[in-house]
Amino acid sequence: MMISAVEPPEAHGVARDGVRMLVARPSGVTHAHFSDLERFLRPGDLVVVNNSATMAAAVDGELTVHFSTWLDDGSWVVELRPEGTEGVAGQQIELPVGKLELVSPYVPGRLWRARVSVDVPDLLARFGRPIKYSYVPRQWPIADYQTVFARDSGSAEMPSAGRPFSVELVTSLVSAGVLFAPITLHTGVSSIEEGKPPLPERFHVPESTARLVRMTRASGGRVIAVGTTVTRALESAPDGGGGWTGLVLGPERPARIVDGLITGWHAPGASHLQLLQAVAGAELVGTAYAEASRKGYLWHEFGDSCLLLPS
Protein backbone atom coordinates (compact mmCIF):
# COMPACT_ATOMS: atom_id res chain seq x y z
CA MET A 1 0.00 0.00 0.00
CA MET A 2 1.29 3.46 -0.94
CA ILE A 3 0.79 6.27 1.56
CA SER A 4 0.81 10.00 0.81
CA ALA A 5 3.52 12.09 2.46
CA VAL A 6 1.68 14.70 4.53
CA GLU A 7 4.62 17.01 5.35
CA PRO A 8 8.23 17.72 4.40
CA PRO A 9 10.55 15.02 5.81
CA GLU A 10 12.42 17.69 7.78
CA ALA A 11 9.25 18.26 9.83
CA HIS A 12 9.67 14.83 11.41
CA GLY A 13 13.45 14.90 11.74
CA VAL A 14 14.50 13.37 8.40
CA ALA A 15 16.95 15.27 6.19
CA ARG A 16 16.02 16.01 2.58
CA ASP A 17 18.46 13.38 1.38
CA GLY A 18 17.41 10.98 4.13
CA VAL A 19 14.20 9.87 2.39
CA ARG A 20 13.99 6.31 1.18
CA MET A 21 15.07 5.46 -2.36
CA LEU A 22 14.13 2.34 -4.27
CA VAL A 23 16.65 1.44 -7.00
CA ALA A 24 15.18 -0.69 -9.78
CA ARG A 25 17.49 -2.47 -12.23
CA PRO A 26 16.99 -5.53 -14.44
CA SER A 27 19.07 -7.47 -11.90
CA GLY A 28 16.65 -6.64 -9.09
CA VAL A 29 15.43 -4.05 -6.61
CA THR A 30 17.54 -2.43 -3.89
CA HIS A 31 16.18 -0.46 -0.94
CA ALA A 32 18.39 2.45 0.10
CA HIS A 33 18.25 6.11 1.07
CA PHE A 34 18.69 9.06 -1.25
CA SER A 35 21.97 9.92 0.47
CA ASP A 36 23.28 6.59 -0.92
CA LEU A 37 22.93 7.82 -4.52
CA GLU A 38 26.70 7.74 -5.13
CA ARG A 39 26.62 3.95 -4.77
CA PHE A 40 24.51 3.66 -7.91
CA LEU A 41 26.15 6.26 -10.16
CA ARG A 42 29.52 6.11 -11.91
CA PRO A 43 32.21 8.70 -12.70
CA GLY A 44 31.28 10.17 -16.08
CA ASP A 45 27.53 9.86 -15.56
CA LEU A 46 25.61 13.07 -16.24
CA VAL A 47 22.78 14.09 -13.89
CA VAL A 48 20.46 16.62 -15.54
CA VAL A 49 18.36 18.76 -13.19
CA ASN A 50 15.50 21.23 -13.56
CA ASN A 51 16.43 24.69 -12.25
CA SER A 52 12.86 26.02 -12.34
CA ALA A 53 11.86 27.60 -9.03
CA THR A 54 8.38 27.15 -7.59
CA MET A 55 6.03 30.15 -7.52
CA ALA A 56 3.75 30.91 -4.59
CA ALA A 57 1.04 30.31 -7.17
CA ALA A 58 -2.16 30.17 -5.06
CA VAL A 59 -3.92 33.45 -4.27
CA ASP A 60 -6.95 33.70 -2.01
CA GLY A 61 -9.48 36.37 -2.91
CA GLU A 62 -13.13 36.23 -3.85
CA LEU A 63 -12.19 32.70 -4.96
CA THR A 64 -8.88 30.86 -4.68
CA VAL A 65 -6.96 31.10 -7.94
CA HIS A 66 -4.08 28.83 -8.92
CA PHE A 67 -1.82 30.56 -11.47
CA SER A 68 -0.52 27.78 -13.71
CA THR A 69 1.55 29.43 -16.45
CA TRP A 70 1.76 32.58 -18.53
CA LEU A 71 1.04 32.57 -22.27
CA ASP A 72 2.84 34.39 -25.04
CA ASP A 73 0.08 37.01 -25.37
CA GLY A 74 0.43 38.04 -21.70
CA SER A 75 -2.61 36.14 -20.45
CA TRP A 76 -2.41 33.43 -17.79
CA VAL A 77 -3.70 29.90 -17.47
CA VAL A 78 -5.51 29.65 -14.13
CA GLU A 79 -7.47 27.15 -12.10
CA LEU A 80 -10.39 28.14 -9.85
CA ARG A 81 -10.72 26.61 -6.42
CA PRO A 82 -12.31 25.05 -4.45
CA GLU A 83 -12.48 22.03 -6.74
CA GLY A 84 -15.65 22.00 -8.79
CA THR A 85 -15.90 25.79 -9.02
CA GLU A 86 -17.28 26.71 -12.43
CA GLY A 87 -16.69 29.94 -14.26
CA VAL A 88 -18.10 31.63 -17.34
CA ALA A 89 -16.35 33.61 -20.05
CA GLY A 90 -16.28 37.28 -19.16
CA GLN A 91 -16.57 36.64 -15.41
CA GLN A 92 -14.45 38.95 -13.28
CA ILE A 93 -12.92 37.77 -10.04
CA GLU A 94 -11.66 40.14 -7.35
CA LEU A 95 -8.09 39.52 -6.18
CA PRO A 96 -6.37 41.00 -3.10
CA VAL A 97 -5.34 43.77 -5.50
CA GLY A 98 -6.80 44.13 -8.97
CA LYS A 99 -9.01 41.61 -10.71
CA LEU A 100 -8.95 38.71 -13.12
CA GLU A 101 -11.21 38.18 -16.13
CA LEU A 102 -11.92 34.71 -17.51
CA VAL A 103 -11.46 34.81 -21.29
CA SER A 104 -11.97 31.26 -22.57
CA PRO A 105 -11.62 27.65 -21.41
CA TYR A 106 -8.07 26.29 -21.68
CA VAL A 107 -8.90 22.78 -20.47
CA PRO A 108 -12.72 22.58 -20.31
CA GLY A 109 -13.93 21.97 -16.79
CA ARG A 110 -10.50 22.58 -15.27
CA LEU A 111 -8.42 25.49 -16.54
CA TRP A 112 -9.15 28.95 -17.94
CA ARG A 113 -7.23 31.47 -19.99
CA ALA A 114 -7.51 34.74 -18.08
CA ARG A 115 -6.35 38.33 -18.22
CA VAL A 116 -5.12 39.93 -15.01
CA SER A 117 -5.20 43.65 -14.32
CA VAL A 118 -2.02 43.65 -12.18
CA ASP A 119 1.51 42.31 -12.50
CA VAL A 120 1.18 38.63 -11.57
CA PRO A 121 4.74 38.04 -10.25
CA ASP A 122 4.27 41.02 -7.93
CA LEU A 123 0.83 39.74 -6.89
CA LEU A 124 2.27 36.31 -6.06
CA ALA A 125 5.22 37.79 -4.17
CA ARG A 126 2.85 39.84 -1.98
CA PHE A 127 -0.15 37.55 -1.54
CA GLY A 128 0.69 34.11 -2.91
CA ARG A 129 1.19 30.82 -1.12
CA PRO A 130 2.33 27.44 -2.47
CA ILE A 131 -0.32 25.27 -4.08
CA LYS A 132 -1.17 22.33 -1.86
CA TYR A 133 -3.65 19.49 -2.07
CA SER A 134 -5.81 17.75 0.51
CA TYR A 135 -3.26 15.08 1.42
CA VAL A 136 -1.08 17.87 2.93
CA PRO A 137 -3.22 19.10 5.85
CA ARG A 138 -1.33 22.31 6.71
CA GLN A 139 0.39 25.08 4.80
CA TRP A 140 4.18 25.01 4.49
CA PRO A 141 6.40 27.94 3.50
CA ILE A 142 7.58 28.39 -0.08
CA ALA A 143 11.14 27.40 0.91
CA ASP A 144 9.88 23.86 1.51
CA TYR A 145 8.76 23.75 -2.13
CA GLN A 146 12.13 24.72 -3.61
CA THR A 147 14.91 22.40 -4.70
CA VAL A 148 18.58 23.25 -4.20
CA PHE A 149 18.72 23.86 -7.96
CA ALA A 150 15.91 26.47 -8.01
CA ARG A 151 16.99 29.53 -9.99
CA ASP A 152 14.37 30.63 -12.55
CA SER A 153 10.91 31.20 -11.07
CA GLY A 154 8.01 29.83 -13.10
CA SER A 155 6.68 26.47 -11.87
CA ALA A 156 3.19 26.34 -10.41
CA GLU A 157 4.16 23.14 -8.60
CA MET A 158 7.58 21.99 -7.45
CA PRO A 159 9.71 19.87 -9.81
CA SER A 160 9.75 17.49 -6.89
CA ALA A 161 12.11 14.77 -8.14
CA GLY A 162 14.98 17.11 -7.30
CA ARG A 163 13.83 17.88 -3.76
CA PRO A 164 15.85 15.15 -1.99
CA PHE A 165 19.16 16.57 -3.23
CA SER A 166 21.14 18.45 -0.60
CA VAL A 167 24.10 20.74 -1.17
CA GLU A 168 26.29 18.20 0.60
CA LEU A 169 25.13 15.34 -1.62
CA VAL A 170 25.68 17.33 -4.82
CA THR A 171 29.18 18.26 -3.63
CA SER A 172 29.97 14.63 -2.85
CA LEU A 173 28.75 13.44 -6.24
CA VAL A 174 30.73 16.10 -8.11
CA SER A 175 33.83 15.18 -6.13
CA ALA A 176 33.28 11.56 -7.18
CA GLY A 177 33.28 12.49 -10.88
CA VAL A 178 29.55 12.71 -11.53
CA LEU A 179 28.61 15.61 -13.80
CA PHE A 180 25.62 17.95 -13.40
CA ALA A 181 23.86 20.10 -15.99
CA PRO A 182 20.62 22.13 -15.94
CA ILE A 183 17.53 22.50 -18.04
CA THR A 184 14.52 24.72 -17.31
CA LEU A 185 10.96 23.46 -17.58
CA HIS A 186 8.17 25.33 -15.82
CA THR A 187 5.48 22.98 -14.57
CA GLY A 188 1.81 23.86 -14.55
CA VAL A 189 -0.88 22.57 -12.20
CA SER A 190 -0.99 18.79 -12.14
CA SER A 191 -3.84 17.99 -14.50
CA ILE A 192 -1.64 15.08 -15.58
CA GLU A 193 -2.47 13.42 -12.26
CA GLU A 194 -5.97 12.81 -13.67
CA GLY A 195 -4.66 10.53 -16.38
CA LYS A 196 -4.85 13.20 -19.06
CA PRO A 197 -1.94 13.86 -21.42
CA PRO A 198 0.45 16.49 -20.06
CA LEU A 199 -0.25 20.04 -21.19
CA PRO A 200 2.27 22.01 -23.25
CA GLU A 201 4.96 23.46 -20.99
CA ARG A 202 7.50 26.25 -21.39
CA PHE A 203 11.09 24.96 -21.41
CA HIS A 204 14.70 25.63 -22.38
CA VAL A 205 17.65 23.28 -22.86
CA PRO A 206 20.95 25.22 -22.87
CA GLU A 207 23.32 24.35 -25.71
CA SER A 208 25.98 23.62 -23.08
CA THR A 209 23.73 20.97 -21.53
CA ALA A 210 23.00 19.44 -24.94
CA ARG A 211 26.74 19.32 -25.62
CA LEU A 212 27.38 17.54 -22.31
CA VAL A 213 24.64 15.03 -23.11
CA ARG A 214 26.31 14.20 -26.44
CA MET A 215 29.76 13.93 -24.84
CA THR A 216 28.46 11.70 -22.06
CA ARG A 217 26.75 9.30 -24.42
CA ALA A 218 29.76 9.21 -26.76
CA SER A 219 32.10 8.34 -23.89
CA GLY A 220 29.90 5.57 -22.48
CA GLY A 221 28.42 7.50 -19.56
CA ARG A 222 24.75 7.51 -18.66
CA VAL A 223 22.35 10.45 -18.87
CA ILE A 224 20.28 10.43 -15.66
CA ALA A 225 17.25 12.72 -15.73
CA VAL A 226 16.00 14.10 -12.44
CA GLY A 227 12.27 13.94 -12.97
CA THR A 228 9.76 13.67 -15.75
CA THR A 229 10.22 17.40 -16.46
CA VAL A 230 13.89 16.91 -17.35
CA THR A 231 13.07 13.86 -19.44
CA ARG A 232 10.46 15.76 -21.41
CA ALA A 233 12.78 18.71 -22.01
CA LEU A 234 15.78 16.62 -23.13
CA GLU A 235 13.69 14.45 -25.41
CA SER A 236 12.03 17.57 -26.90
CA ALA A 237 15.28 19.39 -27.75
CA PRO A 238 18.28 17.02 -27.78
CA ASP A 239 20.38 19.66 -29.55
CA GLY A 240 19.32 22.49 -27.24
CA GLY A 241 16.69 25.18 -27.61
CA GLY A 242 13.27 25.70 -26.18
CA GLY A 243 9.87 27.34 -26.34
CA TRP A 244 6.84 25.15 -25.69
CA THR A 245 6.82 21.37 -25.70
CA GLY A 246 3.76 19.24 -26.21
CA LEU A 247 5.77 16.02 -26.42
CA VAL A 248 4.01 13.02 -24.90
CA LEU A 249 6.34 10.13 -24.14
CA GLY A 250 4.91 6.64 -23.91
CA PRO A 251 4.62 3.37 -25.84
CA GLU A 252 4.37 5.23 -29.17
CA ARG A 253 7.32 7.50 -28.40
CA PRO A 254 10.00 5.90 -26.18
CA ALA A 255 12.87 7.89 -24.72
CA ARG A 256 15.93 8.18 -26.95
CA ILE A 257 18.26 10.39 -24.88
CA VAL A 258 17.67 9.49 -21.23
CA ASP A 259 19.30 6.33 -19.85
CA GLY A 260 18.07 6.50 -16.26
CA LEU A 261 15.56 8.44 -14.20
CA ILE A 262 15.24 9.75 -10.65
CA THR A 263 11.58 10.25 -9.82
CA GLY A 264 9.03 10.46 -7.07
CA TRP A 265 6.02 8.17 -6.79
CA HIS A 266 2.93 9.02 -8.85
CA ALA A 267 -0.66 7.89 -8.50
CA PRO A 268 -1.77 4.92 -10.62
CA GLY A 269 -3.28 6.11 -13.90
CA ALA A 270 -1.20 9.28 -14.05
CA SER A 271 0.38 10.02 -17.42
CA HIS A 272 3.68 10.32 -15.53
CA LEU A 273 3.72 6.52 -15.50
CA GLN A 274 3.71 6.30 -19.28
CA LEU A 275 6.75 8.55 -19.33
CA LEU A 276 8.52 6.34 -16.77
CA GLN A 277 7.74 3.35 -18.95
CA ALA A 278 9.10 5.18 -21.99
CA VAL A 279 12.46 5.34 -20.20
CA ALA A 280 12.57 2.11 -18.20
CA GLY A 281 9.99 -0.18 -19.76
CA ALA A 282 6.66 -1.30 -18.36
CA GLU A 283 8.06 -4.41 -16.66
CA LEU A 284 10.72 -2.58 -14.61
CA VAL A 285 8.33 0.22 -13.65
CA GLY A 286 5.69 -2.32 -12.63
CA THR A 287 8.22 -4.19 -10.50
CA ALA A 288 9.30 -0.96 -8.82
CA TYR A 289 5.75 0.10 -8.01
CA ALA A 290 4.77 -3.30 -6.69
CA GLU A 291 7.77 -3.40 -4.37
CA ALA A 292 7.30 0.22 -3.25
CA SER A 293 3.67 -0.51 -2.45
CA ARG A 294 4.64 -3.62 -0.49
CA LYS A 295 7.20 -1.63 1.53
CA GLY A 296 4.98 1.42 2.17
CA TYR A 297 6.98 4.05 0.29
CA LEU A 298 5.55 7.58 0.50
CA TRP A 299 3.91 9.31 -2.48
CA HIS A 300 3.89 12.84 -3.80
CA GLU A 301 6.13 15.89 -3.51
CA PHE A 302 7.35 15.33 0.08
CA GLY A 303 7.64 11.58 -0.34
CA ASP A 304 10.25 8.96 -1.13
CA SER A 305 12.27 8.51 -4.29
CA CYS A 306 12.97 6.00 -7.02
CA LEU A 307 15.99 5.48 -9.27
CA LEU A 308 15.22 3.59 -12.47
CA LEU A 309 18.30 2.14 -14.21
CA PRO A 310 17.06 0.00 -17.10
CA SER A 311 20.51 -0.80 -18.50
C-alpha positions as CSV (number, residue, x, y, z in Angstrom):
1,M,0.0,0.0,0.0
2,M,1.3,3.5,-0.9
3,I,0.8,6.3,1.6
4,S,0.8,10.0,0.8
5,A,3.5,12.1,2.5
6,V,1.7,14.7,4.5
7,E,4.6,17.0,5.3
8,P,8.2,17.7,4.4
9,P,10.5,15.0,5.8
10,E,12.4,17.7,7.8
11,A,9.3,18.3,9.8
12,H,9.7,14.8,11.4
13,G,13.5,14.9,11.7
14,V,14.5,13.4,8.4
15,A,16.9,15.3,6.2
16,R,16.0,16.0,2.6
17,D,18.5,13.4,1.4
18,G,17.4,11.0,4.1
19,V,14.2,9.9,2.4
20,R,14.0,6.3,1.2
21,M,15.1,5.5,-2.4
22,L,14.1,2.3,-4.3
23,V,16.6,1.4,-7.0
24,A,15.2,-0.7,-9.8
25,R,17.5,-2.5,-12.2
26,P,17.0,-5.5,-14.4
27,S,19.1,-7.5,-11.9
28,G,16.7,-6.6,-9.1
29,V,15.4,-4.1,-6.6
30,T,17.5,-2.4,-3.9
31,H,16.2,-0.5,-0.9
32,A,18.4,2.4,0.1
33,H,18.3,6.1,1.1
34,F,18.7,9.1,-1.3
35,S,22.0,9.9,0.5
36,D,23.3,6.6,-0.9
37,L,22.9,7.8,-4.5
38,E,26.7,7.7,-5.1
39,R,26.6,4.0,-4.8
40,F,24.5,3.7,-7.9
41,L,26.1,6.3,-10.2
42,R,29.5,6.1,-11.9
43,P,32.2,8.7,-12.7
44,G,31.3,10.2,-16.1
45,D,27.5,9.9,-15.6
46,L,25.6,13.1,-16.2
47,V,22.8,14.1,-13.9
48,V,20.5,16.6,-15.5
49,V,18.4,18.8,-13.2
50,N,15.5,21.2,-13.6
51,N,16.4,24.7,-12.3
52,S,12.9,26.0,-12.3
53,A,11.9,27.6,-9.0
54,T,8.4,27.2,-7.6
55,M,6.0,30.1,-7.5
56,A,3.7,30.9,-4.6
57,A,1.0,30.3,-7.2
58,A,-2.2,30.2,-5.1
59,V,-3.9,33.4,-4.3
60,D,-7.0,33.7,-2.0
61,G,-9.5,36.4,-2.9
62,E,-13.1,36.2,-3.8
63,L,-12.2,32.7,-5.0
64,T,-8.9,30.9,-4.7
65,V,-7.0,31.1,-7.9
66,H,-4.1,28.8,-8.9
67,F,-1.8,30.6,-11.5
68,S,-0.5,27.8,-13.7
69,T,1.6,29.4,-16.5
70,W,1.8,32.6,-18.5
71,L,1.0,32.6,-22.3
72,D,2.8,34.4,-25.0
73,D,0.1,37.0,-25.4
74,G,0.4,38.0,-21.7
75,S,-2.6,36.1,-20.5
76,W,-2.4,33.4,-17.8
77,V,-3.7,29.9,-17.5
78,V,-5.5,29.6,-14.1
79,E,-7.5,27.1,-12.1
80,L,-10.4,28.1,-9.9
81,R,-10.7,26.6,-6.4
82,P,-12.3,25.0,-4.4
83,E,-12.5,22.0,-6.7
84,G,-15.7,22.0,-8.8
85,T,-15.9,25.8,-9.0
86,E,-17.3,26.7,-12.4
87,G,-16.7,29.9,-14.3
88,V,-18.1,31.6,-17.3
89,A,-16.4,33.6,-20.0
90,G,-16.3,37.3,-19.2
91,Q,-16.6,36.6,-15.4
92,Q,-14.4,39.0,-13.3
93,I,-12.9,37.8,-10.0
94,E,-11.7,40.1,-7.3
95,L,-8.1,39.5,-6.2
96,P,-6.4,41.0,-3.1
97,V,-5.3,43.8,-5.5
98,G,-6.8,44.1,-9.0
99,K,-9.0,41.6,-10.7
100,L,-8.9,38.7,-13.1
101,E,-11.2,38.2,-16.1
102,L,-11.9,34.7,-17.5
103,V,-11.5,34.8,-21.3
104,S,-12.0,31.3,-22.6
105,P,-11.6,27.7,-21.4
106,Y,-8.1,26.3,-21.7
107,V,-8.9,22.8,-20.5
108,P,-12.7,22.6,-20.3
109,G,-13.9,22.0,-16.8
110,R,-10.5,22.6,-15.3
111,L,-8.4,25.5,-16.5
112,W,-9.2,28.9,-17.9
113,R,-7.2,31.5,-20.0
114,A,-7.5,34.7,-18.1
115,R,-6.4,38.3,-18.2
116,V,-5.1,39.9,-15.0
117,S,-5.2,43.7,-14.3
118,V,-2.0,43.7,-12.2
119,D,1.5,42.3,-12.5
120,V,1.2,38.6,-11.6
121,P,4.7,38.0,-10.3
122,D,4.3,41.0,-7.9
123,L,0.8,39.7,-6.9
124,L,2.3,36.3,-6.1
125,A,5.2,37.8,-4.2
126,R,2.9,39.8,-2.0
127,F,-0.2,37.6,-1.5
128,G,0.7,34.1,-2.9
129,R,1.2,30.8,-1.1
130,P,2.3,27.4,-2.5
131,I,-0.3,25.3,-4.1
132,K,-1.2,22.3,-1.9
133,Y,-3.6,19.5,-2.1
134,S,-5.8,17.8,0.5
135,Y,-3.3,15.1,1.4
136,V,-1.1,17.9,2.9
137,P,-3.2,19.1,5.8
138,R,-1.3,22.3,6.7
139,Q,0.4,25.1,4.8
140,W,4.2,25.0,4.5
141,P,6.4,27.9,3.5
142,I,7.6,28.4,-0.1
143,A,11.1,27.4,0.9
144,D,9.9,23.9,1.5
145,Y,8.8,23.8,-2.1
146,Q,12.1,24.7,-3.6
147,T,14.9,22.4,-4.7
148,V,18.6,23.3,-4.2
149,F,18.7,23.9,-8.0
150,A,15.9,26.5,-8.0
151,R,17.0,29.5,-10.0
152,D,14.4,30.6,-12.5
153,S,10.9,31.2,-11.1
154,G,8.0,29.8,-13.1
155,S,6.7,26.5,-11.9
156,A,3.2,26.3,-10.4
157,E,4.2,23.1,-8.6
158,M,7.6,22.0,-7.4
159,P,9.7,19.9,-9.8
160,S,9.7,17.5,-6.9
161,A,12.1,14.8,-8.1
162,G,15.0,17.1,-7.3
163,R,13.8,17.9,-3.8
164,P,15.9,15.1,-2.0
165,F,19.2,16.6,-3.2
166,S,21.1,18.5,-0.6
167,V,24.1,20.7,-1.2
168,E,26.3,18.2,0.6
169,L,25.1,15.3,-1.6
170,V,25.7,17.3,-4.8
171,T,29.2,18.3,-3.6
172,S,30.0,14.6,-2.8
173,L,28.8,13.4,-6.2
174,V,30.7,16.1,-8.1
175,S,33.8,15.2,-6.1
176,A,33.3,11.6,-7.2
177,G,33.3,12.5,-10.9
178,V,29.5,12.7,-11.5
179,L,28.6,15.6,-13.8
180,F,25.6,17.9,-13.4
181,A,23.9,20.1,-16.0
182,P,20.6,22.1,-15.9
183,I,17.5,22.5,-18.0
184,T,14.5,24.7,-17.3
185,L,11.0,23.5,-17.6
186,H,8.2,25.3,-15.8
187,T,5.5,23.0,-14.6
188,G,1.8,23.9,-14.5
189,V,-0.9,22.6,-12.2
190,S,-1.0,18.8,-12.1
191,S,-3.8,18.0,-14.5
192,I,-1.6,15.1,-15.6
193,E,-2.5,13.4,-12.3
194,E,-6.0,12.8,-13.7
195,G,-4.7,10.5,-16.4
196,K,-4.9,13.2,-19.1
197,P,-1.9,13.9,-21.4
198,P,0.4,16.5,-20.1
199,L,-0.3,20.0,-21.2
200,P,2.3,22.0,-23.3
201,E,5.0,23.5,-21.0
202,R,7.5,26.2,-21.4
203,F,11.1,25.0,-21.4
204,H,14.7,25.6,-22.4
205,V,17.7,23.3,-22.9
206,P,21.0,25.2,-22.9
207,E,23.3,24.4,-25.7
208,S,26.0,23.6,-23.1
209,T,23.7,21.0,-21.5
210,A,23.0,19.4,-24.9
211,R,26.7,19.3,-25.6
212,L,27.4,17.5,-22.3
213,V,24.6,15.0,-23.1
214,R,26.3,14.2,-26.4
215,M,29.8,13.9,-24.8
216,T,28.5,11.7,-22.1
217,R,26.7,9.3,-24.4
218,A,29.8,9.2,-26.8
219,S,32.1,8.3,-23.9
220,G,29.9,5.6,-22.5
221,G,28.4,7.5,-19.6
222,R,24.8,7.5,-18.7
223,V,22.4,10.4,-18.9
224,I,20.3,10.4,-15.7
225,A,17.2,12.7,-15.7
226,V,16.0,14.1,-12.4
227,G,12.3,13.9,-13.0
228,T,9.8,13.7,-15.8
229,T,10.2,17.4,-16.5
230,V,13.9,16.9,-17.3
231,T,13.1,13.9,-19.4
232,R,10.5,15.8,-21.4
233,A,12.8,18.7,-22.0
234,L,15.8,16.6,-23.1
235,E,13.7,14.5,-25.4
236,S,12.0,17.6,-26.9
237,A,15.3,19.4,-27.7
238,P,18.3,17.0,-27.8
239,D,20.4,19.7,-29.6
240,G,19.3,22.5,-27.2
241,G,16.7,25.2,-27.6
242,G,13.3,25.7,-26.2
243,G,9.9,27.3,-26.3
244,W,6.8,25.1,-25.7
245,T,6.8,21.4,-25.7
246,G,3.8,19.2,-26.2
247,L,5.8,16.0,-26.4
248,V,4.0,13.0,-24.9
249,L,6.3,10.1,-24.1
250,G,4.9,6.6,-23.9
251,P,4.6,3.4,-25.8
252,E,4.4,5.2,-29.2
253,R,7.3,7.5,-28.4
254,P,10.0,5.9,-26.2
255,A,12.9,7.9,-24.7
256,R,15.9,8.2,-27.0
257,I,18.3,10.4,-24.9
258,V,17.7,9.5,-21.2
259,D,19.3,6.3,-19.8
260,G,18.1,6.5,-16.3
261,L,15.6,8.4,-14.2
262,I,15.2,9.8,-10.6
263,T,11.6,10.3,-9.8
264,G,9.0,10.5,-7.1
265,W,6.0,8.2,-6.8
266,H,2.9,9.0,-8.9
267,A,-0.7,7.9,-8.5
268,P,-1.8,4.9,-10.6
269,G,-3.3,6.1,-13.9
270,A,-1.2,9.3,-14.0
271,S,0.4,10.0,-17.4
272,H,3.7,10.3,-15.5
273,L,3.7,6.5,-15.5
274,Q,3.7,6.3,-19.3
275,L,6.7,8.6,-19.3
276,L,8.5,6.3,-16.8
277,Q,7.7,3.3,-18.9
278,A,9.1,5.2,-22.0
279,V,12.5,5.3,-20.2
280,A,12.6,2.1,-18.2
281,G,10.0,-0.2,-19.8
282,A,6.7,-1.3,-18.4
283,E,8.1,-4.4,-16.7
284,L,10.7,-2.6,-14.6
285,V,8.3,0.2,-13.7
286,G,5.7,-2.3,-12.6
287,T,8.2,-4.2,-10.5
288,A,9.3,-1.0,-8.8
289,Y,5.7,0.1,-8.0
290,A,4.8,-3.3,-6.7
291,E,7.8,-3.4,-4.4
292,A,7.3,0.2,-3.2
293,S,3.7,-0.5,-2.5
294,R,4.6,-3.6,-0.5
295,K,7.2,-1.6,1.5
296,G,5.0,1.4,2.2
297,Y,7.0,4.1,0.3
298,L,5.5,7.6,0.5
299,W,3.9,9.3,-2.5
300,H,3.9,12.8,-3.8
301,E,6.1,15.9,-3.5
302,F,7.3,15.3,0.1
303,G,7.6,11.6,-0.3
304,D,10.3,9.0,-1.1
305,S,12.3,8.5,-4.3
306,C,13.0,6.0,-7.0
307,L,16.0,5.5,-9.3
308,L,15.2,3.6,-12.5
309,L,18.3,2.1,-14.2
310,P,17.1,0.0,-17.1
311,S,20.5,-0.8,-18.5
